[in-house]
Amino acid sequence: MSNINELIAKYDKANQFQVLQDSYKQVEYAWNLKIDLSSIDTSKIKNIILTGLGGSAIGGELIQNFFRTELNYPYAVNRNYELPPYVNEETLVIASSYSGNTEETLSALNQAIEKKCQIVCVTTGGKMEEVAAKHNIPVGKLLPGYQPRFALWINFFTVLNAFNNLKLVPDQNQNVQDTIELLKKKGAEYAQPENRALSLAESLLGYVPLIYSVSDYTSVVGTRFKGQFNENSKQHAFFAYFPELDHNEIMGWEGYNPQEMNIKLINIWDDEYHPQVKKRLEITSEVIRKTGCEIIDLKSEEKNAKLRLVDLIFLGDWATYYYAVIRGFDPTTIDNINYLKARL
């Protein structure tokens, strides 16, 4: 698209283009952040919960996929006002709110305090920082000035910083350095007037994106793509994951008519999928193609599963950014969310 720079200048009033290109700096900041975790007794931890919403919860879901085979604790992401009933003093609760004022997360944080959980807060400040100071709770202090969804990397790598220093996961220093280099390289690539992310955005014009990923392996990619289409692009999008979707959603294609609903399917692939899941993906794609629906297959060629997750998420962030500006929307604004919060 020859006029992409003009569209960016016209619609990207907050210069999220530069925020995306500088994403690697978020990782650098988060990984060098000093968090006083001396109050956390890892010998007592029996389970872990990250509680947060929206952009502050995605980092928690990425932890699940990142450490699919390495995290030796029951782990859950909580997106609600209330914590599960099993939480107690043997639960590590990561309370994540970029603004520090997310009402659902503050409610869950107060429950965690009442139940004497071990707690780490991840925030820029707000009421959460006040509560943390009152109760001597460790805080991973995020840099302010971002839209929460554009602060994924500073959020995720601050949580990872805490996990790494508490030795809840294998040492991540090399993965972090590789991620910084990857985001630098891809940020420069996607900033060019012609690039893969822009081409993906252009190919989706006029369609409702549907994303299929795989539970535990790449489910966070589907969640992230869907949310970024919603918030950045002001576009409905939907996602489901294998193998679950083969037990229900596949039947929806039996009655699908492209003249009634313009869907374009994005399949997220990875070489590490279970062999039967790969078969399911191939067969299900055959079924869907027969309906006349076009399928876009996305796959990362990075050297390990963690980098491939980062790579695909970053591609989606850029593609949904471009999808916004080529449709004439400011990728920053969230008017409906702000209206809802004001009414609440």
DRENDO-1510 file (C-alpha; in Angstrom, 1 decimal, always signed):
<recs>
REC; n; res; u; v; w
REC; 1; MET; +0.0; +0.0; +0.0 .
REC; 2; SER; +1.8; +3.1; -1.3 .
REC; 3; ASN; +0.1; +5.6; +1.0 .
REC; 4; ILE; +0.6; +3.7; +4.3 .
REC; 5; ASN; +2.9; +6.4; +5.7 .
REC; 6; GLU; +0.2; +9.0; +5.0 .
REC; 7; LEU; -2.5; +6.9; +6.7 .
REC; 8; ILE; -0.2; +6.4; +9.8 .
REC; 9; ALA; +0.4; +10.2; +10.0 .
REC; 10; LYS; -3.4; +10.8; +9.7 .
REC; 11; TYR; -4.8; +8.2; +12.1 .
REC; 12; ASP; -2.0; +7.2; +14.6 .
REC; 13; LYS; -2.1; +10.4; +16.7 .
REC; 14; ALA; -0.3; +8.8; +19.7 .
REC; 15; ASN; +2.5; +7.4; +17.6 .
REC; 16; GLN; +1.9; +3.8; +18.5 .
REC; 17; PHE; +4.0; +3.0; +15.5 .
REC; 18; GLN; +7.1; +4.0; +17.5 .
REC; 19; VAL; +5.9; +2.2; +20.6 .
REC; 20; LEU; +5.7; -1.0; +18.5 .
REC; 21; GLN; +9.1; -0.5; +16.9 .
REC; 22; ASP; +10.7; +0.1; +20.4 .
REC; 23; SER; +9.1; -3.0; +22.0 .
REC; 24; TYR; +12.5; -4.5; +22.7 .
REC; 25; LYS; +13.2; -1.6; +25.1 .
REC; 26; GLN; +10.3; -2.8; +27.3 .
REC; 27; VAL; +12.0; -6.2; +27.6 .
REC; 28; GLU; +15.4; -4.5; +28.5 .
REC; 29; TYR; +13.7; -2.4; +31.2 .
REC; 30; ALA; +11.7; -5.3; +32.7 .
REC; 31; TRP; +14.6; -7.7; +32.8 .
REC; 32; ASN; +16.8; -5.2; +34.6 .
REC; 33; LEU; +14.1; -4.2; +37.1 .
REC; 34; LYS; +15.0; -4.9; +40.7 .
REC; 35; ILE; +12.2; -6.4; +42.7 .
REC; 36; ASP; +12.6; -7.1; +46.4 .
REC; 37; LEU; +11.2; -10.6; +46.7 .
REC; 38; SER; +12.7; -11.4; +50.1 .
REC; 39; SER; +9.3; -11.8; +51.6 .
REC; 40; ILE; +8.3; -14.7; +49.3 .
REC; 41; ASP; +9.0; -18.1; +50.7 .
REC; 42; THR; +9.1; -20.4; +47.7 .
REC; 43; SER; +9.3; -23.5; +49.9 .
REC; 44; LYS; +5.6; -22.9; +50.9 .
REC; 45; ILE; +4.3; -22.4; +47.3 .
REC; 46; LYS; +1.9; -25.1; +46.2 .
REC; 47; ASN; +0.1; -23.3; +43.4 .
REC; 48; ILE; +0.3; -20.0; +41.5 .
REC; 49; ILE; -2.4; -17.7; +40.2 .
REC; 50; LEU; -2.0; -14.5; +38.1 .
REC; 51; THR; -5.0; -12.3; +38.4 .
REC; 52; GLY; -5.6; -9.5; +35.9 .
REC; 53; LEU; -7.7; -8.4; +32.9 .
REC; 54; GLY; -7.1; -7.5; +29.3 .
REC; 55; GLY; -3.6; -6.5; +28.5 .
REC; 56; SER; -2.5; -7.3; +32.1 .
REC; 57; ALA; -3.8; -10.9; +31.8 .
REC; 58; ILE; -2.2; -11.7; +28.5 .
REC; 59; GLY; +1.2; -11.9; +30.0 .
REC; 60; GLY; -0.1; -14.4; +32.5 .
REC; 61; GLU; -1.5; -16.6; +29.7 .
REC; 62; LEU; +1.8; -16.3; +27.9 .
REC; 63; ILE; +3.5; -17.8; +31.0 .
REC; 64; GLN; +1.2; -20.8; +30.6 .
REC; 65; ASN; +2.3; -21.4; +27.0 .
REC; 66; PHE; +5.9; -20.4; +27.6 .
REC; 67; PHE; +6.4; -23.0; +30.3 .
REC; 68; ARG; +4.1; -25.7; +29.0 .
REC; 69; THR; +6.5; -28.4; +30.0 .
REC; 70; GLU; +8.6; -26.7; +32.6 .
REC; 71; LEU; +6.4; -25.1; +35.3 .
REC; 72; ASN; +6.0; -27.6; +38.0 .
REC; 73; TYR; +3.2; -25.9; +39.9 .
REC; 74; PRO; -0.5; -25.8; +39.2 .
REC; 75; TYR; -1.0; -22.5; +37.5 .
REC; 76; ALA; -4.1; -20.5; +36.5 .
REC; 77; VAL; -5.0; -17.1; +35.1 .
REC; 78; ASN; -7.9; -15.4; +36.9 .
REC; 79; ARG; -9.9; -12.8; +35.1 .
REC; 80; ASN; -12.5; -11.9; +37.7 .
REC; 81; TYR; -13.4; -10.1; +40.9 .
REC; 82; GLU; -13.0; -13.2; +43.0 .
REC; 83; LEU; -10.2; -15.8; +43.4 .
REC; 84; PRO; -10.9; -19.5; +43.4 .
REC; 85; PRO; -11.9; -20.9; +46.8 .
REC; 86; TYR; -8.7; -23.1; +47.1 .
REC; 87; VAL; -6.3; -20.2; +47.5 .
REC; 88; ASN; -4.5; -19.9; +50.8 .
REC; 89; GLU; -1.1; -19.2; +52.4 .
REC; 90; GLU; +0.4; -21.8; +50.0 .
REC; 91; THR; -0.7; -19.8; +46.9 .
REC; 92; LEU; +1.5; -17.3; +45.1 .
REC; 93; VAL; -0.7; -14.6; +43.7 .
REC; 94; ILE; +0.6; -12.3; +41.0 .
REC; 95; ALA; -1.8; -9.3; +40.9 .
REC; 96; SER; -1.3; -7.6; +37.6 .
REC; 97; SER; -2.8; -4.2; +36.7 .
REC; 98; TYR; -1.0; -1.8; +34.5 .
REC; 99; SER; -3.0; +1.2; +35.7 .
REC; 100; GLY; -3.2; -0.1; +39.3 .
REC; 101; ASN; -6.9; +0.8; +39.3 .
REC; 102; THR; -8.5; -2.2; +37.6 .
REC; 103; GLU; -11.5; -2.9; +39.9 .
REC; 104; GLU; -11.7; -6.6; +39.3 .
REC; 105; THR; -8.0; -7.1; +40.1 .
REC; 106; LEU; -8.1; -4.9; +43.2 .
REC; 107; SER; -11.0; -7.0; +44.5 .
REC; 108; ALA; -9.0; -10.2; +43.9 .
REC; 109; LEU; -5.9; -8.6; +45.5 .
REC; 110; ASN; -7.9; -7.8; +48.7 .
REC; 111; GLN; -9.1; -11.4; +48.8 .
REC; 112; ALA; -5.5; -12.6; +48.5 .
REC; 113; ILE; -4.5; -10.5; +51.4 .
REC; 114; GLU; -7.5; -11.7; +53.5 .
REC; 115; LYS; -6.5; -15.3; +52.7 .
REC; 116; LYS; -2.9; -14.7; +53.6 .
REC; 117; CYS; -1.5; -15.6; +50.2 .
REC; 118; GLN; +2.0; -14.8; +49.2 .
REC; 119; ILE; +1.6; -11.9; +46.7 .
REC; 120; VAL; +3.6; -9.9; +44.1 .
REC; 121; CYS; +2.0; -6.9; +42.5 .
REC; 122; VAL; +2.9; -5.8; +38.9 .
REC; 123; THR; +1.7; -2.2; +38.2 .
REC; 124; THR; +2.7; +1.4; +37.4 .
REC; 125; GLY; +1.1; +2.6; +40.6 .
REC; 126; GLY; -2.5; +3.6; +41.4 .
REC; 127; LYS; -4.5; +2.1; +44.2 .
REC; 128; MET; -2.6; -1.2; +43.8 .
REC; 129; GLU; +0.7; +0.4; +44.7 .
REC; 130; GLU; -1.0; +2.0; +47.8 .
REC; 131; VAL; -2.4; -1.3; +48.9 .
REC; 132; ALA; +1.0; -3.0; +48.3 .
REC; 133; ALA; +2.8; -0.4; +50.4 .
REC; 134; LYS; +0.3; -0.7; +53.3 .
REC; 135; HIS; +0.7; -4.5; +53.4 .
REC; 136; ASN; +4.5; -4.7; +52.5 .
REC; 137; ILE; +3.8; -6.5; +49.3 .
REC; 138; PRO; +6.6; -6.6; +46.7 .
REC; 139; VAL; +6.0; -4.5; +43.6 .
REC; 140; GLY; +7.3; -4.9; +40.1 .
REC; 141; LYS; +7.1; -1.2; +39.1 .
REC; 142; LEU; +6.2; -0.8; +35.4 .
REC; 143; LEU; +7.0; +2.2; +33.2 .
REC; 144; PRO; +3.9; +4.4; +32.8 .
REC; 145; GLY; +2.8; +6.1; +29.6 .
REC; 146; TYR; +1.6; +3.0; +27.6 .
REC; 147; GLN; -1.8; +1.8; +26.6 .
REC; 148; PRO; -2.0; -1.5; +28.7 .
REC; 149; ARG; -2.2; -3.7; +25.6 .
REC; 150; PHE; +0.9; -2.0; +24.1 .
REC; 151; ALA; +2.7; -2.7; +27.4 .
REC; 152; LEU; +2.6; -6.5; +27.0 .
REC; 153; TRP; +6.4; -7.0; +26.9 .
REC; 154; ILE; +7.1; -4.9; +30.0 .
REC; 155; ASN; +4.3; -6.7; +31.8 .
REC; 156; PHE; +5.2; -10.2; +30.8 .
REC; 157; PHE; +9.0; -9.8; +31.3 .
REC; 158; THR; +8.4; -8.2; +34.7 .
REC; 159; VAL; +6.4; -11.3; +35.7 .
REC; 160; LEU; +9.1; -13.5; +34.2 .
REC; 161; ASN; +11.7; -11.6; +36.1 .
REC; 162; ALA; +10.0; -12.5; +39.3 .
REC; 163; PHE; +9.5; -16.1; +38.3 .
REC; 164; ASN; +13.2; -16.3; +37.3 .
REC; 165; ASN; +14.5; -14.8; +40.5 .
REC; 166; LEU; +12.3; -17.0; +42.6 .
REC; 167; LYS; +13.7; -20.0; +40.6 .
REC; 168; LEU; +10.2; -21.1; +39.8 .
REC; 169; VAL; +11.3; -21.7; +36.2 .
REC; 170; PRO; +14.7; -22.6; +34.5 .
REC; 171; ASP; +17.0; -19.7; +34.0 .
REC; 172; GLN; +15.7; -17.4; +31.2 .
REC; 173; ASN; +18.6; -15.0; +30.6 .
REC; 174; GLN; +19.4; -16.4; +27.1 .
REC; 175; ASN; +15.8; -16.5; +26.0 .
REC; 176; VAL; +15.4; -12.9; +27.1 .
REC; 177; GLN; +18.5; -11.8; +25.2 .
REC; 178; ASP; +17.3; -13.7; +22.1 .
REC; 179; THR; +13.8; -12.0; +22.5 .
REC; 180; ILE; +15.4; -8.6; +22.6 .
REC; 181; GLU; +17.3; -9.3; +19.3 .
REC; 182; LEU; +14.1; -10.8; +17.7 .
REC; 183; LEU; +12.0; -7.8; +18.6 .
REC; 184; LYS; +14.6; -5.4; +17.3 .
REC; 185; LYS; +14.9; -7.2; +14.0 .
REC; 186; LYS; +11.2; -7.7; +13.5 .
REC; 187; GLY; +10.4; -4.1; +14.6 .
REC; 188; ALA; +12.7; -2.8; +11.9 .
REC; 189; GLU; +11.3; -5.2; +9.3 .
REC; 190; TYR; +7.6; -4.3; +10.1 .
REC; 191; ALA; +8.3; -0.6; +10.0 .
REC; 192; GLN; +9.1; -0.8; +6.3 .
REC; 193; PRO; +6.5; +0.4; +3.8 .
REC; 194; GLU; +6.1; -3.2; +2.5 .
REC; 195; ASN; +6.2; -6.0; +5.1 .
REC; 196; ARG; +4.5; -9.2; +6.1 .
REC; 197; ALA; +2.3; -7.6; +8.8 .
REC; 198; LEU; +0.9; -5.0; +6.5 .
REC; 199; SER; +0.2; -7.7; +3.8 .
REC; 200; LEU; -1.6; -9.8; +6.4 .
REC; 201; ALA; -3.8; -6.8; +7.3 .
REC; 202; GLU; -4.6; -6.0; +3.7 .
REC; 203; SER; -5.6; -9.6; +3.0 .
REC; 204; LEU; -8.2; -9.4; +5.8 .
REC; 205; LEU; -10.0; -6.3; +4.6 .
REC; 206; GLY; -13.7; -7.0; +4.3 .
REC; 207; TYR; -13.5; -10.2; +6.4 .
REC; 208; VAL; -14.2; -11.2; +10.0 .
REC; 209; PRO; -10.9; -12.8; +11.3 .
REC; 210; LEU; -11.3; -16.2; +12.9 .
REC; 211; ILE; -8.1; -17.6; +14.6 .
REC; 212; TYR; -7.5; -21.2; +15.3 .
REC; 213; SER; -4.5; -22.1; +17.6 .
REC; 214; VAL; -3.7; -25.1; +19.9 .
REC; 215; SER; -4.5; -25.4; +23.6 .
REC; 216; ASP; -1.4; -25.1; +25.8 .
REC; 217; TYR; +0.9; -24.6; +22.9 .
REC; 218; THR; -0.2; -21.5; +21.1 .
REC; 219; SER; -3.6; -20.6; +22.7 .
REC; 220; VAL; -2.2; -17.3; +23.8 .
REC; 221; VAL; -1.6; -16.3; +20.2 .
REC; 222; GLY; -5.3; -16.8; +19.5 .
REC; 223; THR; -6.3; -14.8; +22.6 .
REC; 224; ARG; -3.9; -12.0; +21.7 .
REC; 225; PHE; -4.8; -11.8; +18.0 .
REC; 226; LYS; -8.5; -11.6; +18.9 .
REC; 227; GLY; -8.1; -8.9; +21.5 .
REC; 228; GLN; -5.8; -6.8; +19.3 .
REC; 229; PHE; -8.3; -6.9; +16.4 .
REC; 230; ASN; -10.9; -5.7; +18.9 .
REC; 231; GLU; -8.9; -2.9; +20.6 .
REC; 232; ASN; -6.5; -1.8; +17.9 .
REC; 233; SER; -8.6; -2.4; +14.8 .
REC; 234; LYS; -12.2; -1.8; +16.2 .
REC; 235; GLN; -13.0; -5.1; +14.5 .
REC; 236; HIS; -14.9; -8.2; +15.6 .
REC; 237; ALA; -12.7; -11.3; +15.7 .
REC; 238; PHE; -13.1; -14.7; +17.2 .
REC; 239; PHE; -10.8; -17.6; +18.1 .
REC; 240; ALA; -11.0; -21.2; +19.1 .
REC; 241; TYR; -8.4; -23.9; +19.8 .
REC; 242; PHE; -7.6; -27.5; +18.9 .
REC; 243; PRO; -8.4; -30.2; +19.8 .
REC; 244; GLU; -11.5; -28.8; +21.5 .
REC; 245; LEU; -12.9; -27.1; +18.4 .
REC; 246; ASP; -13.0; -30.5; +16.6 .
REC; 247; HIS; -15.6; -31.6; +19.2 .
REC; 248; ASN; -18.1; -28.7; +18.5 .
REC; 249; GLU; -17.1; -25.8; +16.3 .
REC; 250; ILE; -16.3; -27.9; +13.3 .
REC; 251; MET; -20.0; -28.5; +13.0 .
REC; 252; GLY; -20.6; -24.8; +12.5 .
REC; 253; TRP; -18.8; -25.1; +9.1 .
REC; 254; GLU; -21.5; -27.6; +7.9 .
REC; 255; GLY; -23.9; -24.7; +7.6 .
REC; 256; TYR; -21.4; -22.0; +6.6 .
REC; 257; ASN; -22.3; -19.9; +3.6 .
REC; 258; PRO; -19.7; -17.3; +2.6 .
REC; 259; GLN; -22.5; -15.1; +1.1 .
REC; 260; GLU; -24.0; -14.8; +4.5 .
REC; 261; MET; -20.8; -14.3; +6.6 .
REC; 262; ASN; -17.4; -13.2; +5.3 .
REC; 263; ILE; -14.9; -15.1; +7.4 .
REC; 264; LYS; -11.2; -15.6; +6.8 .
REC; 265; LEU; -9.5; -18.2; +8.9 .
REC; 266; ILE; -6.0; -17.8; +10.4 .
REC; 267; ASN; -4.4; -21.1; +11.4 .
REC; 268; ILE; -1.5; -20.9; +13.9 .
REC; 269; TRP; +1.0; -23.7; +13.2 .
REC; 270; ASP; +3.9; -25.0; +15.2 .
REC; 271; ASP; +6.2; -28.0; +14.6 .
REC; 272; GLU; +5.9; -29.1; +18.2 .
REC; 273; TYR; +2.2; -29.9; +18.1 .
REC; 274; HIS; +1.2; -33.4; +19.0 .
REC; 275; PRO; +1.1; -35.5; +15.8 .
REC; 276; GLN; -2.6; -36.1; +16.1 .
REC; 277; VAL; -3.3; -32.4; +16.5 .
REC; 278; LYS; -1.4; -31.8; +13.3 .
REC; 279; LYS; -3.6; -34.3; +11.6 .
REC; 280; ARG; -6.7; -32.7; +13.0 .
REC; 281; LEU; -5.5; -29.3; +11.8 .
REC; 282; GLU; -5.0; -30.6; +8.3 .
REC; 283; ILE; -8.3; -32.5; +8.1 .
REC; 284; THR; -10.3; -29.7; +9.6 .
REC; 285; SER; -8.7; -27.3; +7.1 .
REC; 286; GLU; -9.8; -29.6; +4.3 .
REC; 287; VAL; -13.4; -29.5; +5.6 .
REC; 288; ILE; -13.3; -25.7; +5.8 .
REC; 289; ARG; -11.8; -25.1; +2.4 .
REC; 290; LYS; -14.7; -27.0; +0.8 .
REC; 291; THR; -17.0; -24.4; +2.2 .
REC; 292; GLY; -15.3; -21.7; +0.2 .
REC; 293; CYS; -13.6; -20.0; +3.2 .
REC; 294; GLU; -10.0; -18.9; +2.6 .
REC; 295; ILE; -7.4; -20.0; +5.1 .
REC; 296; ILE; -4.2; -18.2; +6.0 .
REC; 297; ASP; -1.5; -20.4; +7.6 .
REC; 298; LEU; +0.8; -18.6; +10.0 .
REC; 299; LYS; +4.0; -20.2; +11.3 .
REC; 300; SER; +7.2; -18.9; +12.9 .
REC; 301; GLU; +10.6; -20.3; +11.9 .
REC; 302; GLU; +12.4; -19.2; +15.1 .
REC; 303; LYS; +14.6; -21.7; +16.8 .
REC; 304; ASN; +12.5; -22.6; +19.9 .
REC; 305; ALA; +8.9; -22.6; +20.9 .
REC; 306; LYS; +9.3; -19.5; +23.2 .
REC; 307; LEU; +10.7; -17.3; +20.5 .
REC; 308; ARG; +8.1; -18.6; +18.1 .
REC; 309; LEU; +5.3; -17.4; +20.5 .
REC; 310; VAL; +6.9; -14.0; +20.7 .
REC; 311; ASP; +7.3; -13.8; +17.0 .
REC; 312; LEU; +3.7; -14.6; +16.2 .
REC; 313; ILE; +2.3; -12.3; +18.9 .
REC; 314; PHE; +4.5; -9.5; +17.6 .
REC; 315; LEU; +3.3; -10.2; +14.0 .
REC; 316; GLY; -0.3; -9.9; +15.2 .
REC; 317; ASP; +0.3; -6.7; +17.1 .
REC; 318; TRP; +1.7; -5.1; +13.9 .
REC; 319; ALA; -1.0; -6.6; +11.6 .
REC; 320; THR; -3.8; -5.3; +13.8 .
REC; 321; TYR; -2.1; -1.9; +14.1 .
REC; 322; TYR; -2.0; -1.7; +10.3 .
REC; 323; TYR; -5.5; -3.0; +10.0 .
REC; 324; ALA; -6.7; -0.1; +12.1 .
REC; 325; VAL; -5.0; +2.7; +10.1 .
REC; 326; ILE; -5.9; +1.3; +6.6 .
REC; 327; ARG; -9.5; +1.2; +7.8 .
REC; 328; GLY; -9.3; +4.7; +9.0 .
REC; 329; PHE; -9.2; +4.1; +12.8 .
REC; 330; ASP; -6.9; +5.4; +15.5 .
REC; 331; PRO; -5.3; +2.3; +17.0 .
REC; 332; THR; -5.0; +3.9; +20.4 .
REC; 333; THR; -8.5; +5.0; +21.2 .
REC; 334; ILE; -10.8; +2.8; +23.4 .
REC; 335; ASP; -13.9; +4.9; +23.6 .
REC; 336; ASN; -16.3; +2.1; +24.4 .
REC; 337; ILE; -14.1; +0.8; +27.3 .
REC; 338; ASN; -13.8; +4.3; +28.7 .
REC; 339; TYR; -17.5; +4.9; +28.5 .
REC; 340; LEU; -18.1; +1.6; +30.3 .
REC; 341; LYS; -15.7; +2.4; +33.1 .
REC; 342; ALA; -17.3; +5.8; +33.5 .
REC; 343; ARG; -20.7; +4.3; +33.8 .
REC; 344; LEU; -19.5; +1.6; +36.3 .
</recs>
